[in-house]
Amino acid sequence: MDGPHIGMWPPAKAKPAADAYRTVLGQMDDGFIYDTQHLIEKLEFEHAEWEFATKNLDWYTQDTIFFSIKG
């Protein structure tokens, strides 16, 4: 399939995904480590933003993370 693959997932899944990627980081081929670390950082940021918003903003509603992966 050509082009980007577009997906979505709820922010509540960002932290568990980041933790899972971090767990297997040492077992990955070197060519994937940089991008995976970058993904972990983005997922942790999204989790922190979601956690802050759900605790501190009365107008906040559940959000969605959209992402695109180029193949």
Beta strands, then each sheet from edge to edge (+ up, - down):
strand 1: 4-9
strand 2: 65-70
sheet 1: 1+ 2-
end
